[in-house]
Amino acid sequence: MEYILERIDKIKDEALDARYNMEQIVTKISTGMLSESYNLKEANDTFQHFKAIITQ
């Protein structure tokens, strides 16, 4: 049971990190701080990471 709770906490932390990263990408896109191609790569990398967290 303790292992499950630790795993849930780890997934929650990783999900919060992924959400923060997505918010940073949106901020950078909206302020024009990144080139379009870099925006897409960074957004895709973050999405893939978040998807991996969810499917674990």
C-alpha positions in Angstrom: 0.0 0.0 0.0 2.8 2.4 0.9 4.4 1.7 -2.5 1.2 2.7 -4.3 0.9 6.0 -2.3 4.6 6.8 -3.1 3.9 6.1 -6.8 0.8 8.3 -6.8 2.8 11.1 -5.2 5.6 10.7 -7.8 3.1 10.8 -10.7 1.4 13.9 -9.2 4.8 15.6 -8.9 5.7 14.7 -12.5 2.2 15.9 -13.7 2.7 19.2 -12.0 6.1 19.6 -13.6 4.7 18.8 -17.0 1.8 21.3 -16.4 4.4 24.0 -15.4 6.4 23.2 -18.6 3.3 23.6 -20.7 2.5 26.9 -19.1 6.0 28.1 -19.8 5.7 27.1 -23.4 2.4 28.9 -23.8 4.0 32.0 -22.2 7.0 31.9 -24.5 4.8 31.4 -27.6 2.4 34.2 -26.6 5.3 36.6 -26.0 7.2 35.6 -29.1 10.3 34.5 -27.2 10.8 31.3 -29.2 11.0 30.5 -32.9 8.0 28.6 -34.2 9.9 25.4 -34.9 11.4 25.4 -31.4 8.0 26.0 -29.9 6.6 22.9 -31.7 9.5 20.7 -30.7 9.4 21.8 -27.1 5.6 21.4 -26.9 5.9 17.9 -28.5 8.6 16.9 -26.1 6.6 18.0 -23.1 3.4 16.4 -24.4 5.2 13.1 -24.9 6.6 13.2 -21.4 3.2 13.9 -19.9 1.7 11.1 -22.0 4.3 8.7 -20.7 3.5 9.7 -17.1 -0.2 9.0 -17.6 0.3 5.6 -19.3 2.7 4.3 -16.6 
